[in-house]
């Protein structure tokens, strides 16, 4: 018996900052997208595992609420380059 999946979208909030996790099917496999705003730009990051998506969403909202959005932008750009 599989564990029950939560209702989507999942909202992760810290203070006034929030990120949402969406669930999609990609070629028959589940895909989890973390959506958040840095300044006026919307960012989307994809994950195959829900726990990884939750961890990233928590990191993002804590970073933005602490005023560390420049580092988040650079880190995301670095992750895409590797």
KOLGU-4560 file (N, C-alpha, C; in nm, 3 decimals, padded with zeros to 5 digits):
<recs>
<n_xx: 00.083 n_yy: -00.118 n_zz: 00.000 ca_xx: 00.000 ca_yy: 00.000 ca_zz: 00.000 c_xx: 00.088 c_yy: 00.125 c_zz: 00.000 mol: A seq: 1 type: UNK>
<n_xx: 00.066 n_yy: 00.214 n_zz: -00.095 ca_xx: 00.146 ca_yy: 00.335 ca_zz: -00.107 c_xx: 00.097 c_yy: 00.442 c_zz: -00.011 mol: A seq: 2 type: UNK>
<n_xx: 00.190 n_yy: 00.528 n_zz: 00.036 ca_xx: 00.146 ca_yy: 00.637 ca_zz: 00.121 c_xx: 00.059 c_yy: 00.734 c_zz: 00.043 mol: A seq: 3 type: UNK>
<n_xx: -00.031 n_yy: 00.797 n_zz: 00.112 ca_xx: -00.126 ca_yy: 00.887 ca_zz: 00.048 c_xx: -00.057 c_yy: 01.015 c_zz: 00.001 mol: A seq: 4 type: UNK>
<n_xx: -00.084 n_yy: 01.057 n_zz: -00.122 ca_xx: -00.026 ca_yy: 01.179 ca_zz: -00.176 c_xx: -00.105 c_yy: 01.299 c_zz: -00.123 mol: A seq: 5 type: UNK>
<n_xx: -00.033 n_yy: 01.406 n_zz: -00.089 ca_xx: -00.103 ca_yy: 01.526 ca_zz: -00.040 c_xx: -00.177 c_yy: 01.597 c_zz: -00.152 mol: A seq: 6 type: UNK>
<n_xx: -00.263 n_yy: 01.688 n_zz: -00.116 ca_xx: -00.334 ca_yy: 01.770 ca_zz: -00.215 c_xx: -00.237 c_yy: 01.871 c_zz: -00.276 mol: A seq: 7 type: UNK>
<n_xx: -00.246 n_yy: 01.889 n_zz: -00.404 ca_xx: -00.160 ca_yy: 01.983 ca_zz: -00.475 c_xx: -00.241 c_yy: 02.101 c_zz: -00.524 mol: A seq: 8 type: UNK>
<n_xx: -00.185 n_yy: 02.218 n_zz: -00.533 ca_xx: -00.047 ca_yy: 02.255 ca_zz: -00.504 c_xx: -00.022 c_yy: 02.265 c_zz: -00.354 mol: A seq: 9 type: UNK>
<n_xx: 00.103 n_yy: 02.238 n_zz: -00.315 ca_xx: 00.147 ca_yy: 02.253 ca_zz: -00.177 c_xx: 00.211 c_yy: 02.391 c_zz: -00.165 mol: A seq: 10 type: UNK>
<n_xx: 00.170 n_yy: 02.467 n_zz: -00.065 ca_xx: 00.228 ca_yy: 02.600 ca_zz: -00.043 c_xx: 00.321 c_yy: 02.595 c_zz: 00.077 mol: A seq: 11 type: UNK>
<n_xx: 00.445 n_yy: 02.639 n_zz: 00.056 ca_xx: 00.544 ca_yy: 02.650 ca_zz: 00.162 c_xx: 00.561 c_yy: 02.799 c_zz: 00.190 mol: A seq: 12 type: UNK>
<n_xx: 00.539 n_yy: 02.839 n_zz: 00.316 ca_xx: 00.539 ca_yy: 02.981 ca_zz: 00.351 c_xx: 00.632 c_yy: 03.008 c_zz: 00.467 mol: A seq: 13 type: UNK>
<n_xx: 00.699 n_yy: 03.122 n_zz: 00.461 ca_xx: 00.775 ca_yy: 03.175 ca_zz: 00.574 c_xx: 00.759 c_yy: 03.326 c_zz: 00.571 mol: A seq: 14 type: UNK>
<n_xx: 00.696 n_yy: 03.379 n_zz: 00.673 ca_xx: 00.666 ca_yy: 03.522 ca_zz: 00.674 c_xx: 00.570 c_yy: 03.554 c_zz: 00.562 mol: A seq: 15 type: UNK>
<n_xx: 00.606 n_yy: 03.652 n_zz: 00.480 ca_xx: 00.521 ca_yy: 03.690 ca_zz: 00.367 c_xx: 00.567 c_yy: 03.627 c_zz: 00.235 mol: A seq: 16 type: UNK>
<n_xx: 00.665 n_yy: 03.538 n_zz: 00.243 ca_xx: 00.721 ca_yy: 03.474 ca_zz: 00.123 c_xx: 00.663 c_yy: 03.334 c_zz: 00.110 mol: A seq: 17 type: UNK>
<n_xx: 00.623 n_yy: 03.298 n_zz: -00.012 ca_xx: 00.570 ca_yy: 03.164 ca_zz: -00.033 c_xx: 00.621 c_yy: 03.106 c_zz: -00.165 mol: A seq: 18 type: UNK>
<n_xx: 00.624 n_yy: 02.974 n_zz: -00.169 ca_xx: 00.656 ca_yy: 02.900 ca_zz: -00.290 c_xx: 00.553 c_yy: 02.789 c_zz: -00.302 mol: A seq: 19 type: UNK>
<n_xx: 00.519 n_yy: 02.753 n_zz: -00.424 ca_xx: 00.421 ca_yy: 02.646 ca_zz: -00.446 c_xx: 00.488 c_yy: 02.530 c_zz: -00.516 mol: A seq: 20 type: UNK>
<n_xx: 00.442 n_yy: 02.410 n_zz: -00.479 ca_xx: 00.490 ca_yy: 02.287 ca_zz: -00.542 c_xx: 00.373 c_yy: 02.229 c_zz: -00.620 mol: A seq: 21 type: UNK>
<n_xx: 00.393 n_yy: 02.211 n_zz: -00.750 ca_xx: 00.291 ca_yy: 02.154 ca_zz: -00.838 c_xx: 00.333 c_yy: 02.014 c_zz: -00.879 mol: A seq: 22 type: UNK>
<n_xx: 00.236 n_yy: 01.928 n_zz: -00.904 ca_xx: 00.263 ca_yy: 01.792 ca_zz: -00.951 c_xx: 00.216 c_yy: 01.779 c_zz: -01.095 mol: A seq: 23 type: UNK>
<n_xx: 00.303 n_yy: 01.725 n_zz: -01.180 ca_xx: 00.272 ca_yy: 01.704 ca_zz: -01.321 c_xx: 00.314 c_yy: 01.564 c_zz: -01.361 mol: A seq: 24 type: UNK>
<n_xx: 00.265 n_yy: 01.519 n_zz: -01.473 ca_xx: 00.312 ca_yy: 01.394 ca_zz: -01.534 c_xx: 00.402 c_yy: 01.432 c_zz: -01.651 mol: A seq: 25 type: UNK>
<n_xx: 00.520 n_yy: 01.374 n_zz: -01.655 ca_xx: 00.613 ca_yy: 01.398 ca_zz: -01.763 c_xx: 00.653 c_yy: 01.263 c_zz: -01.821 mol: A seq: 26 type: UNK>
<n_xx: 00.601 n_yy: 01.231 n_zz: -01.938 ca_xx: 00.625 ca_yy: 01.103 ca_zz: -02.004 c_xx: 00.588 c_yy: 00.987 c_zz: -01.913 mol: A seq: 27 type: UNK>
<n_xx: 00.478 n_yy: 01.003 n_zz: -01.839 ca_xx: 00.429 ca_yy: 00.898 ca_zz: -01.752 c_xx: 00.488 c_yy: 00.895 c_zz: -01.613 mol: A seq: 28 type: UNK>
<n_xx: 00.585 n_yy: 00.981 n_zz: -01.586 ca_xx: 00.650 ca_yy: 00.986 ca_zz: -01.455 c_xx: 00.608 c_yy: 01.112 c_zz: -01.381 mol: A seq: 29 type: UNK>
<n_xx: 00.597 n_yy: 01.102 n_zz: -01.248 ca_xx: 00.561 ca_yy: 01.222 ca_zz: -01.172 c_xx: 00.675 c_yy: 01.323 c_zz: -01.170 mol: A seq: 30 type: UNK>
<n_xx: 00.639 n_yy: 01.449 n_zz: -01.181 ca_xx: 00.736 ca_yy: 01.559 ca_zz: -01.178 c_xx: 00.681 c_yy: 01.664 c_zz: -01.084 mol: A seq: 31 type: UNK>
<n_xx: 00.766 n_yy: 01.719 n_zz: -01.000 ca_xx: 00.725 ca_yy: 01.819 ca_zz: -00.904 c_xx: 00.797 c_yy: 01.949 c_zz: -00.936 mol: A seq: 32 type: UNK>
<n_xx: 00.719 n_yy: 02.055 n_zz: -00.953 ca_xx: 00.775 ca_yy: 02.185 ca_zz: -00.989 c_xx: 00.759 c_yy: 02.281 c_zz: -00.873 mol: A seq: 33 type: UNK>
<n_xx: 00.870 n_yy: 02.346 n_zz: -00.837 ca_xx: 00.870 ca_yy: 02.449 ca_zz: -00.733 c_xx: 00.864 c_yy: 02.583 c_zz: -00.804 mol: A seq: 34 type: UNK>
<n_xx: 00.762 n_yy: 02.663 n_zz: -00.772 ca_xx: 00.743 ca_yy: 02.794 ca_zz: -00.834 c_xx: 00.754 c_yy: 02.901 c_zz: -00.727 mol: A seq: 35 type: UNK>
<n_xx: 00.834 n_yy: 03.005 n_zz: -00.757 ca_xx: 00.851 ca_yy: 03.116 ca_zz: -00.665 c_xx: 00.893 c_yy: 03.239 c_zz: -00.744 mol: A seq: 36 type: UNK>
<n_xx: 00.886 n_yy: 03.354 n_zz: -00.679 ca_xx: 00.923 ca_yy: 03.480 ca_zz: -00.742 c_xx: 01.050 c_yy: 03.534 c_zz: -00.678 mol: A seq: 37 type: UNK>
<n_xx: 01.141 n_yy: 03.580 n_zz: -00.762 ca_xx: 01.259 ca_yy: 03.655 ca_zz: -00.718 c_xx: 01.246 c_yy: 03.790 c_zz: -00.786 mol: A seq: 38 type: UNK>
<n_xx: 01.216 n_yy: 03.892 n_zz: -00.706 ca_xx: 01.186 ca_yy: 04.023 ca_zz: -00.764 c_xx: 01.054 c_yy: 04.012 c_zz: -00.838 mol: A seq: 39 type: UNK>
<n_xx: 01.056 n_yy: 04.049 n_zz: -00.965 ca_xx: 00.933 ca_yy: 04.040 ca_zz: -01.046 c_xx: 00.937 c_yy: 03.922 c_zz: -01.143 mol: A seq: 40 type: UNK>
<n_xx: 01.034 n_yy: 03.833 n_zz: -01.127 ca_xx: 01.047 ca_yy: 03.719 ca_zz: -01.218 c_xx: 01.005 c_yy: 03.590 c_zz: -01.150 mol: A seq: 41 type: UNK>
<n_xx: 00.928 n_yy: 03.509 n_zz: -01.221 ca_xx: 00.884 ca_yy: 03.380 ca_zz: -01.169 c_xx: 00.986 c_yy: 03.273 c_zz: -01.206 mol: A seq: 42 type: UNK>
<n_xx: 01.024 n_yy: 03.194 n_zz: -01.109 ca_xx: 01.121 ca_yy: 03.086 ca_zz: -01.131 c_xx: 01.051 c_yy: 02.952 c_zz: -01.113 mol: A seq: 43 type: UNK>
<n_xx: 01.086 n_yy: 02.857 n_zz: -01.197 ca_xx: 01.035 ca_yy: 02.720 ca_zz: -01.188 c_xx: 01.154 c_yy: 02.624 c_zz: -01.186 mol: A seq: 44 type: UNK>
<n_xx: 01.151 n_yy: 02.532 n_zz: -01.090 ca_xx: 01.254 ca_yy: 02.429 ca_zz: -01.083 c_xx: 01.184 c_yy: 02.294 c_zz: -01.076 mol: A seq: 45 type: UNK>
<n_xx: 01.233 n_yy: 02.195 n_zz: -01.148 ca_xx: 01.170 ca_yy: 02.063 ca_zz: -01.155 c_xx: 01.248 c_yy: 01.960 c_zz: -01.076 mol: A seq: 46 type: UNK>
<n_xx: 01.173 n_yy: 01.869 n_zz: -01.012 ca_xx: 01.232 ca_yy: 01.762 ca_zz: -00.933 c_xx: 01.154 c_yy: 01.633 c_zz: -00.958 mol: A seq: 47 type: UNK>
<n_xx: 01.223 n_yy: 01.520 n_zz: -00.949 ca_xx: 01.158 ca_yy: 01.391 ca_zz: -00.964 c_xx: 01.104 c_yy: 01.340 c_zz: -00.830 mol: A seq: 48 type: UNK>
<n_xx: 01.156 n_yy: 01.394 n_zz: -00.720 ca_xx: 01.119 ca_yy: 01.348 ca_zz: -00.586 c_xx: 01.050 c_yy: 01.460 c_zz: -00.509 mol: A seq: 49 type: UNK>
<n_xx: 00.939 n_yy: 01.430 n_zz: -00.445 ca_xx: 00.863 ca_yy: 01.529 ca_zz: -00.369 c_xx: 00.944 c_yy: 01.584 c_zz: -00.252 mol: A seq: 50 type: UNK>
<n_xx: 01.019 n_yy: 01.499 n_zz: -00.184 ca_xx: 01.097 ca_yy: 01.546 ca_zz: -00.069 c_xx: 01.206 c_yy: 01.644 c_zz: -00.111 mol: A seq: 51 type: UNK>
<n_xx: 01.267 n_yy: 01.621 n_zz: -00.226 ca_xx: 01.367 ca_yy: 01.715 ca_zz: -00.278 c_xx: 01.301 c_yy: 01.848 c_zz: -00.311 mol: A seq: 52 type: UNK>
<n_xx: 01.182 n_yy: 01.843 n_zz: -00.369 ca_xx: 01.109 ca_yy: 01.966 ca_zz: -00.403 c_xx: 01.071 c_yy: 02.042 c_zz: -00.275 mol: A seq: 53 type: UNK>
<n_xx: 01.028 n_yy: 01.972 n_zz: -00.172 ca_xx: 00.995 ca_yy: 02.038 ca_zz: -00.044 c_xx: 01.118 c_yy: 02.102 c_zz: 00.018 mol: A seq: 54 type: UNK>
<n_xx: 01.231 n_yy: 02.032 n_zz: 00.013 ca_xx: 01.355 ca_yy: 02.087 ca_zz: 00.070 c_xx: 01.395 c_yy: 02.214 c_zz: -00.004 mol: A seq: 55 type: UNK>
<n_xx: 01.388 n_yy: 02.210 n_zz: -00.136 ca_xx: 01.425 ca_yy: 02.328 ca_zz: -00.216 c_xx: 01.329 c_yy: 02.444 c_zz: -00.189 mol: A seq: 56 type: UNK>
<n_xx: 01.199 n_yy: 02.415 n_zz: -00.178 ca_xx: 01.100 ca_yy: 02.520 ca_zz: -00.150 c_xx: 01.128 c_yy: 02.584 c_zz: -00.015 mol: A seq: 57 type: UNK>
<n_xx: 01.161 n_yy: 02.502 n_zz: 00.086 ca_xx: 01.194 ca_yy: 02.557 ca_zz: 00.218 c_xx: 01.319 c_yy: 02.643 c_zz: 00.212 mol: A seq: 58 type: UNK>
<n_xx: 01.422 n_yy: 02.596 n_zz: 00.138 ca_xx: 01.545 ca_yy: 02.675 ca_zz: 00.123 c_xx: 01.517 c_yy: 02.808 c_zz: 00.055 mol: A seq: 59 type: UNK>
<n_xx: 01.434 n_yy: 02.804 n_zz: -00.048 ca_xx: 01.402 ca_yy: 02.925 ca_zz: -00.125 c_xx: 01.329 c_yy: 03.027 c_zz: -00.039 mol: A seq: 60 type: UNK>
<n_xx: 01.223 n_yy: 02.986 n_zz: 00.029 ca_xx: 01.146 ca_yy: 03.082 ca_zz: 00.107 c_xx: 01.227 c_yy: 03.137 c_zz: 00.225 mol: A seq: 61 type: UNK>
<n_xx: 01.311 n_yy: 03.053 n_zz: 00.287 ca_xx: 01.394 ca_yy: 03.105 ca_zz: 00.395 c_xx: 01.499 c_yy: 03.201 c_zz: 00.342 mol: A seq: 62 type: UNK>
<n_xx: 01.556 n_yy: 03.171 n_zz: 00.226 ca_xx: 01.655 ca_yy: 03.261 ca_zz: 00.166 c_xx: 01.597 c_yy: 03.395 c_zz: 00.126 mol: A seq: 63 type: UNK>
<n_xx: 01.480 n_yy: 03.392 n_zz: 00.062 ca_xx: 01.417 ca_yy: 03.517 ca_zz: 00.018 c_xx: 01.372 c_yy: 03.598 c_zz: 00.139 mol: A seq: 64 type: UNK>
<n_xx: 01.315 n_yy: 03.533 n_zz: 00.240 ca_xx: 01.268 ca_yy: 03.608 ca_zz: 00.357 c_xx: 01.384 c_yy: 03.665 c_zz: 00.436 mol: A seq: 65 type: UNK>
<n_xx: 01.503 n_yy: 03.604 n_zz: 00.428 ca_xx: 01.622 ca_yy: 03.657 ca_zz: 00.494 c_xx: 01.693 c_yy: 03.761 c_zz: 00.409 mol: A seq: 66 type: UNK>
<n_xx: 01.640 n_yy: 03.788 n_zz: 00.288 ca_xx: 01.700 ca_yy: 03.889 ca_zz: 00.200 c_xx: 01.815 c_yy: 03.837 c_zz: 00.118 mol: A seq: 67 type: UNK>
<n_xx: 01.823 n_yy: 03.708 n_zz: 00.100 ca_xx: 01.934 ca_yy: 03.646 ca_zz: 00.029 c_xx: 01.896 c_yy: 03.608 c_zz: -00.113 mol: A seq: 68 type: UNK>
<n_xx: 01.810 n_yy: 03.686 n_zz: -00.179 ca_xx: 01.761 ca_yy: 03.649 ca_zz: -00.312 c_xx: 01.868 c_yy: 03.656 c_zz: -00.419 mol: A seq: 69 type: UNK>
<n_xx: 01.973 n_yy: 03.737 n_zz: -00.401 ca_xx: 02.081 ca_yy: 03.743 ca_zz: -00.500 c_xx: 02.156 c_yy: 03.611 c_zz: -00.502 mol: A seq: 70 type: UNK>
<n_xx: 02.185 n_yy: 03.555 n_zz: -00.386 ca_xx: 02.253 ca_yy: 03.427 ca_zz: -00.379 c_xx: 02.167 c_yy: 03.317 c_zz: -00.439 mol: A seq: 71 type: UNK>
<n_xx: 02.036 n_yy: 03.321 n_zz: -00.415 ca_xx: 01.946 ca_yy: 03.221 ca_zz: -00.472 c_xx: 01.951 c_yy: 03.225 c_zz: -00.624 mol: A seq: 72 type: UNK>
<n_xx: 01.953 n_yy: 03.344 n_zz: -00.681 ca_xx: 01.958 ca_yy: 03.358 ca_zz: -00.826 c_xx: 02.088 c_yy: 03.301 c_zz: -00.880 mol: A seq: 73 type: UNK>
<n_xx: 02.199 n_yy: 03.334 n_zz: -00.817 ca_xx: 02.328 ca_yy: 03.284 ca_zz: -00.864 c_xx: 02.338 c_yy: 03.133 c_zz: -00.846 mol: A seq: 74 type: UNK>
<n_xx: 02.287 n_yy: 03.080 n_zz: -00.735 ca_xx: 02.292 ca_yy: 02.936 ca_zz: -00.709 c_xx: 02.209 c_yy: 02.862 c_zz: -00.813 mol: A seq: 75 type: UNK>
<n_xx: 02.091 n_yy: 02.913 n_zz: -00.846 ca_xx: 02.006 ca_yy: 02.849 ca_zz: -00.946 c_xx: 02.073 c_yy: 02.851 c_zz: -01.083 mol: A seq: 76 type: UNK>
<n_xx: 02.139 n_yy: 02.961 n_zz: -01.115 ca_xx: 02.207 ca_yy: 02.972 ca_zz: -01.244 c_xx: 02.324 c_yy: 02.873 c_zz: -01.249 mol: A seq: 77 type: UNK>
<n_xx: 02.398 n_yy: 02.859 n_zz: -01.137 ca_xx: 02.508 ca_yy: 02.765 ca_zz: -01.130 c_xx: 02.458 c_yy: 02.622 c_zz: -01.144 mol: A seq: 78 type: UNK>
<n_xx: 02.346 n_yy: 02.588 n_zz: -01.079 ca_xx: 02.293 ca_yy: 02.452 ca_zz: -01.086 c_xx: 02.254 c_yy: 02.417 c_zz: -01.229 mol: A seq: 79 type: UNK>
<n_xx: 02.203 n_yy: 02.513 n_zz: -01.305 ca_xx: 02.164 ca_yy: 02.486 ca_zz: -01.443 c_xx: 02.285 c_yy: 02.465 c_zz: -01.532 mol: A seq: 80 type: UNK>
<n_xx: 02.397 n_yy: 02.530 n_zz: -01.497 ca_xx: 02.517 ca_yy: 02.522 ca_zz: -01.580 c_xx: 02.591 c_yy: 02.390 c_zz: -01.564 mol: A seq: 81 type: UNK>
<n_xx: 02.570 n_yy: 02.322 n_zz: -01.451 ca_xx: 02.646 ca_yy: 02.198 ca_zz: -01.428 c_xx: 02.574 c_yy: 02.078 c_zz: -01.482 mol: A seq: 82 type: UNK>
</recs>
